[in-house]
C-alpha cells in the first residue's frame, strides 16, 4: 500500500456492517454519563461524558483549554483509565502544570505524539476510557503528504479519531485552535464531524472564564459553564449571577440588570451604556452584544418614543465578558442607553427583560416567570417585563410592571424614578 493510498474501510461508521432497520426495531439504551469532577463542564456537556463521544474545545491562546482538560483527566484518573496526548508541549510541561495545580499524577498517563497512526496504536495498548488530543491542528496522518495543520490533514486525522471513538466507545476531547475572528481554525466540516463543540469565552485579563456549548448531540445547545481561574486552576462557579453583578454603592446612570437565559438556566447580568455627544460621525460600539441590533433598536426608540440619539455616540458593554445573543436583552439595553442619555439612574432593585419589535411592541420571551423567580432569589424587588410575560399568580417579594409598548416602558421608568 503506498503512502497516498487510503486505508480500506470494510466496516461501517461504528465498526459494524450497515443494514437497513425499521425504527420500531431499534433498541433505545439510556446514555450512561461519566462525571468529570467539574460541575460546570458536566453542565455544558449535558450531564457528563458519554461513551464514544467526541468533543471539540476551542478558544483563544492562553485562555485555559489545556488547564481545564488536565484537571478533567486528573479527576477522571481516580476511577477511569485516561490518556493525555500532547502535540504542542513536552511531557515535562504538562507534568509541571499538573504539579502546580496540585492534581493527582499516578493515573494521569501522558503521550507526546503527533502522528495519528502512532496515537491509535498506543490507545489500542493503553485502552483509555477518556483521551485528550491537544491539539488537532498538530496531528497528521502519514497517508497524506501535506504539512500538519493543513485542511486535508486536520480533516483526515479528525475523521480517524472520530471513527476510533465510535468503534471502541472511548470518549475523546479534541483541542482546536481559533482564528483571529474567534472561529475554529481548519475546515468547517470538523465541527460537523464531532458530537459536541465547546467555545471558551471571556477576557483573558479577567479571572473568570465561560464555556459555551454551540453544538451538543447529547444535551442543550448554548448551555453555559462558568469558571474562576486561581492558582489551583479553573474552579466551577455555582452561582454565575453573583460574578456578573456589580452592586454599586449608589445608583449610577446607564446601568441596568437584565435576566438572560443561557441553556437551561437564567442568569442575571449587568449591562452598561454610555451616551455622549458625537464629534463627527456618531459611533455605535458594543461588547458582548450584536452591534447591528443596537443600531436598529435606537431607530425604533426614535420612531416610536420620540427619543433621538442620532447625534450621540452610544457605547454598550455586558459586564463580565459574557456574550449575550438572545433578544431578551433589547429592552434593558435601550433603557440603559436612555438612562445614560438623560443622566437619570434606574432603580437599583429592578430587573428588566424583553424583546423589542420594529413596530415598537415589547414582545414576550421564553421562561419569563423562571427569570423573575431567579431575580427574587438575589434580592431584587421590581421587574419591568413584557405584558405577555406577566405572571399568572403574584410572585412573593416582586413588584411586576408589565408593558406592551416601548413608550409604556419609557413612561414606567420615568414614574419609578
Phi, psi and omega in degrees: 000127181280168183293337182265358181270122180293151179294143180293143180241099185269338184252173179281193186302319182256021175087014179231158177294138181275149176204154181283132183226143175286144182300326182289343180268355181281127178276126179267123180244129179299134181286115176285134183245145179248124178290141182269354185085357177238106189300321182288326175292320176300322181298311183289337176281350180098015179123359180137180181283137175258136180301133179082006181274153177237123183243128178257122182246119180240160179169167181296155177300136176080006184277344174124017182298309182294322179300314181298316185286328173295317177299315181300311182292323179297320177295317181291334183295344178288337182226352182227161172275131185228158177214124178254114180258118181250128177249355183246329183245161176278166177298326179296319180295317179295318180295320178298321178295314180298321181291320179297326181275358179069036184268152175295134186252341188302314184265003183274099183271134186239149177214126174260105185200145178238350180271122188296326179297318179292322179299316181292327176295315178296321179296324179295326179279317184285328182053056179286150173280327181226138182225142177244133175246112185236096006233169183293334180288346179264352184272141178222161174245141181286355177287341181243149182267350182288164184283155174304140182096343176294155184304314182295321180294314180298317182295312183290319180296316179296320180298320181290323179290321177296316179298318179299318180297318182289325181287325187257345183080014179276142175271134183233133169258130173248126175271132182240140174286160176238155177278175180294340176278352178097359179272156178295132180287157179097186183291143180295337180298339179303319180290332179283333184285327186272169181273325185223137176238121180244141177240132170280133176233167177121161178282123179302337179280349179266156179278353182262142178232147180234132174246127181243134175272113179262348173208136179202112178282351183239012182191190184285140174277149181068017171295148185238134173241135185242133181230154173244131181269127174223191184291350178252017177101205183268124180249130178299141177257113186290326182238085185300328182303327183297327183274340181269353179256130175242105181284112181284145179298334176215155182302138179235147180284150177086005181244135178215147177259122179244156179248112179251156180249119179246109181069247185251008182221148175277144179228133176271128184227144177267130173250134179240140179232144175230120179244125184218156181299131182280142173246093188104213180290128179296143183252148173236106185239131179230145172234115182093000179224167179278124185293319181297326180291324177299314179300320180294318181294324178295324176293321177297318181295323177294316185288321189251350177235357177070022180251112186259132175233027183291344178252021183239145167280135180236119178243132180230135181224138173263120186293139176098356177081005180282147177260130181249121183248345185275156186284353178297347180277353185301304184295312179299323180294318178296319180290327175294318178296318178296320178299317179290320181299318181269353183056046178233112183297147172277156178304132184287346181257021184244139172248153184223141168204155179156147177266142179253129175267162181293341178273004179088006179277152175258111187266146179290159177238168184288149174055045182297316182294324178297321178297317181293322179293326176295321179295321179298321180301330183262013171091012179277142188253338184228153180219133174250112190225164174296151179301326180290347178257011178299126183295145181292329176229155184299142176261119185301128177086005182231125175266114187259128175247111182258132181231153180247341181231155182297320181295331175294322178295319179297317179294320180297317178297321179296322180289326181290335177301000000 
